[in-house]
Amino acid sequence: MSTPYPFTALVGQDDLRLALLLNAVSPRVGGVLVRGEKGTAKSTAVRALAALIPEVPVVSGCRFSCDPSAPDPGCPDGPHEVLPAGPSGAGGAGARPARMVELPVGASEDRLVGALDIERALAEGVKAFEPGLLADAHRGILYVDEVNLLHDHLVDVLLDAAAMGASYVEREGVSVRHAARFLLVGTMNPEEGELRPQLLDRFGLTVEVAASRDPELRVEVVRRRLAYDDDPAGFAARWAGEEDALRARIVAARALLPSVVLGDGALRQIAATCSAFEVDGMRADIVMARTATALAAWAGRAEVLPEDVRRAALLALPHRRRRNPFDAPGLDEDKLDDTLREFGEDDPDPDPDPGAGPDGPGDGGGGGGGQPAEDGPGESRARDDGAGAGAEPGTGGEPGGAGGGEQRAVRAGEPFRTKMLSVPGFGEGAAGRRSPARAEHGRTTGSRRPRGALTKLHLAATVHAAAPHQRARGRGGRGLVVRRDDLRQAVREGRESNLVLFVVDASGSMAARQRMTAVKGAVLSLLLDAYQRRDKVGLVTFRGKEAEVALPPTSSVDTAAARLDLLPTGGRTPLAAGLLKAHDVLRVERMRDPARRPLLVVVTDGRATGGPEPTALASRAARLHAADGTASVVVDCESGLVRLGLAGALAAELRGTAVTLDELRSDAIAGLVRGVQSTQSVRRAA
């Protein structure tokens, strides 16, 4: 086993270290979500924490790490006799180091929850269960690196286990349950996509980390890392004294925790703070209370003070204030201080208690969990309200600057709920919520022989395959004699995520009559829909003389929204260039991820200008996508009484469909249906 990097050797990142230590003191705080750019020691800090957590008493031989003083009555390895903890092997009780179990992003559900041997269950009536990662993580740490990239079905399992403190495995009527209480720690880079709100709320604390801009601090980071890489054991030995002291402090804080008093005044401050920042539900209040209590114990105090409440708010609330995927997490510290002052007897100290930092004297002000929120796309749009209305048009044959003039970026219209856009046929891509797919989860539609390991048994088909052979196999009892070749895999239909590539016309014709505001609002709505359906997104824009990839395919819908927000308009309409650029992007993505099917969304009025035979060139480019079988949707942005229908002609060349901006709204579709139903009712009444 490799030697972990010492926790006390970490440089900076004080908020990160404090959040991890508070969870070590009080696991009921609920875990930590570490958000930050790559290369900021997120994973290193989490792995270093495991070595600091005190040993846990366990029942000897129990694969589910039952506590000998309070064993799980439903443990699959039980029942266990209640025993006092003692030396390993003494009276059936022992102790082991706390585990840090890592959940890979690409893990299967069976690897996470455990696997049942269905063949033995059918033939022998035996629950042969192989524990999974949730069992390994019980009473330890479950660590998910790049947690925002975790598949939805694994997220659902994690949510259930975190909520109930237990894991349930159900396979065709055979069920196993075991305890699964763990400290959930996740790291993520927001550039690669945001986290589902349900899982986001499950993390007790969140911390924003960034690399220091101080040259001296960076030099020290590099110096220590190089020394560790050259001699991990020797480097760890040099920090052993500090590690032992920190471990002893954790043990002392755990012992003090039950006697810490959380007074009514502190509770009122917690409730008032959560109310002032309009967080959803009551989980934030509970997490703040537990965090403030842990802060007091960590500082060696028996009473929660206002500065504990303030620091708890900075760690527990920022990620709970997001109202939509494009909001930046953060907390207004002036508003926080005003709230605490209004509902507290004493003014809170803006600087936390010196004893509350991870190293004792001072907290260094690192991390960033309580940094004020930076302006998100919504705020920057608000500042640019009306931008473009007074911009000078270009000088050319097209309205709004067809000759190459450029207007400022205009704000997007209000997002709305869009109609469902999907790829025809059945795919086999990553789990998601958009297009039909043959999937591990979903509605059972048939059966087949398993290819490789059996994952989802089709019980009826298996029994049907085994039944004709029972006499020949010498069946004499009640059990069914099942062979490996009798097993049938369930074929299921679910939903997959897609690559939604937006090709947006940013030419001068789109700037006319404030059309771009509506267009940006439509694209923003489609981006929100892509976020909810777990898609990858990309953005290609075309204007003037060329097209450019404004955003390569990514899981970060936030980044796409930010790029859209800054998109200027003006110039001619090189439609063919936009379609060809999109074709190049999709060609590369097919090689990288052949299973992910693309959906091309072209947002344009269909005009093509600039260069010789622009319309013919655009038609040839569209036919390239049609020849590849790319599913396409053209959002027709043409407005006014006189319409040329060019977007519809482009959709025909793409062998796709065309929808207007109004038809893109799901409420417009519902209104159309209600109108038809109303007409039918009138006719029946007549």
Order of alpha helices (4+ residues) and beta strands (2+ residues): alpha-beta-alpha-beta-beta-beta-alpha-beta-alpha-beta-alpha-beta-alpha-beta-beta-beta-alpha-beta-alpha-alpha-alpha-alpha-alpha-alpha-alpha-alpha-beta-beta-alpha-beta-beta-alpha-alpha-beta-beta-alpha-alpha-beta-alpha-beta-alpha-beta-alpha
